[in-house]
Amino acid sequence: MVHELLPGEEIPPHRRNNKEQPTIYLAGKELVESIVGYNLHQGIMAIAKLPPQRSLEEILTTIAKPFLIVALDGLVNAENVGLVMRNCAAFGVDAVIVGETSSSPYLRRAVRNSMGTVFTLPVVHVINLAASLTLLKNNHATRIIAAHPHEETSIHATNFSGNVCVVFGNEGEGISQAILDVCTDLIAIPMMNGTDSLNVASASAVFLYEVRKQRTP
């Protein structure tokens, strides 16, 4: 159903909650900009409900083994979170754990940069990432692998078979010490020309490509 939305018009409740027949509203440029709050706009908006929250233990019962999980520690830039989610979807990650210091992948900019792929992945928000990774390691025979620059062991010399959780850290500081203490492996991407590190979105793409290459028959 298409309906022209006029300035000051209220959307009837029956149209807000109609899952069977969503309504498409047409509005003028000025009205759209007044809703969004700024002038630069792509011309389309949508509103949706977040997927219901599930526990890590619940999700582990629904994914096949050996599984590949990604954990986010201190990723605060929503655009980076969205790009990492897109990389996770592209390289077959089974679930994503979002730590208590990371931005939600359901923020507007994260959803946009994920190109909607965030809705194809099980996402777990946890209040204690270190405890969740410890549970994975001790109860589910999972290697916790930190994507950590300046380490001697490279992704090319690492065996990524079995249950694996790869941790990506903060844009500036990297992975926190509390999380590093839980990790079983600290792995780096080899780089040349004195390059210090990669943006976390780029690093996640390189890292997950190598993981997927090893895990694909």
N, C-alpha and C positions, 0 to 999 in steps of 0.2 A: 504494500500500500504506500502511495506517495502522497504527502501532505505538505502544503506550503506553510511554513512557520512564520508568523507575523510578529513584529516587535511587541513584547509584553504578553504574548500568548502563553498560557499554561498547557503543558502536555498532559492529557487525561491519563489517569492511573491505568486504565485498561490497555492503553497503548504502550505504556512503559513496560509492562510485565507480560506482554504477549509474545511468547517464545515461538509460537507456530507461525505467526504472520508479523514479522518485524516491520515497523513503519519507517519509511525513508522520508526525512523532512528536507524540504528545499528552503533555503534562506538567502537573503541578500548579503553582499560582502560586508556591509557595515554591521549587520546583526551578528554574523559569524565572528567578526573581529571583536565585538563587544562581549561575546560569550567566552572566547579564548583569552582575551586580555592583551593581545599584541597584534601588530599589523601583518607580520610575516606569517602566512598561513597557506597550507597546501589545498585547502578547499574541501576537506572532508574530515568529519569527526565521528567517533563511535563511543558508545558506553557499553560496558559489559561487566558481568560479575566475575570476581576472582574464583578460580577453581578451589574447591574445598581443601583445607589443609589436612595433610596426612603425616603420620609419624614416619620416622626412618625405618623402624621395624616393620611397619605395614607395607611400605614400598618395597622393602627387601623381599617380601613374600610374593611380589608380583613380577619381578624382573628375573630373567634367566641367568643362570650361572654358566661360565664365569662372567661376572659383570664388570662394567667400566663406569665408574662414578667420578664426577668432578666436584670438588669443594672450593668454595670461595671464602677467602680470609681477608677481610678488610678492603674489599673492592668498593670504593665509595662513589666512583663516577658512574652514573646510570648508563651512559652511552657505552662505556667499556663493558659493563655487565651485560648489556644487550648484545654486543658483538661476541662476547664469550659464549653466551647462550646460543647464538647462531652457529658458532663453530662447534659447539657440543652437539647440536642437532645434525650438522653436516657430517660429523665423524662418528656418529652412532653411539654417543654417550647414553647410558641407560637411565641416569638420574643425576640431579644436581643438588648439592647441599649448600645452602646459603647460611653462612655464619652470622653471629649476632652483630658483627661490626661491618657487614656488607650491605649495600643498597639492595632493595628488592628488585628482582627481574620483572616485576609487574608494574614498576613505575612507567609513566608515559614514554619517556625517552628510551628507557630500556626496551620496552615492547617495540617501539619504532625501529630501533637499531637491530633488534633481533629479527626483523621482517616477519613478526608473528610466530616465529618458530618456538618461542618460549611456551606457547600453548600446546606444543607437541611433546613436551618433556615433563616427567615427574619432577616437581620442585619441593624440597623440604627446607623450611625455615627452622633453624635450631637456636636455642638460647645459650648453648655451650658447645662450640664447635670442637674443642679439644676432647670433651667427653664423648661426643658422637664419633669422632675418628677413633678414639680408644675402643669404643664398642665395636666398630667395624673390624679393627685389628684383632681384638681378643676373642670376639664371639663369632666372627664370620670369615676368619682366615684371609684377611684383606691386607695387601701391602699398601701403605700410605706413602705416596711418592710426592715429594715437594719439587715443584718447578722452581729451582733456586739457582740464580746465576753465580758464576765464579767457583762452582764445584768442579772437581777433577773428573768425575764420572759424567759422561755425556749420554744423551738420549740414544745414540747409536750403539752404545755398549751396554744398554740396559734391556733386560728381558721383561716385557710387559704382559706376559701371559698370566693366567689365573685371575682371581678377584683383585681389582686394582682401583684405588681412589687417587686421583691426581689433584694436588692442591695448588691453586694459583693465589698469589698474595697481593697486597696493597700496591697501588701504582707507584708510590715513591719509596716506601720502606720495605717492600717485599713481604714475605711470610713472617708472622710474629714468632718470637722465640717459644712461646707456649705451644704453638702448633708444630714448630720444627722439632720440639722435644718428643712429640708423638710420632713423627714420621719415621718410617723404616728406611727410606732412601732419599738422598738429596741429589737431584739430577739437573744438569745444566744443558743448555743448547749451545754447542760450540759456535763461536763467532770470530770474525776476522777484522783486520784493520783497526784494532783498538776499540771496537764498539763495546760499550759497557753493558748494555742490556737492550731488550726490545720492549715496546709497549705491550702490556699484558694481553691485549686482544691479539696482537701479532704472535706473541709467544705461545698463546694457547692454540692457535692454528697450527704452528709448526709442531708443537708437542703432540697434539692430538692426531695429527697426520701420521707421525711416526708410530704412535700407539696403534692406530687403526691398521697401518700397513703390516705391522707384526701380527696382529690378531686376525687378519683376513687370510683364509687358506689360499 
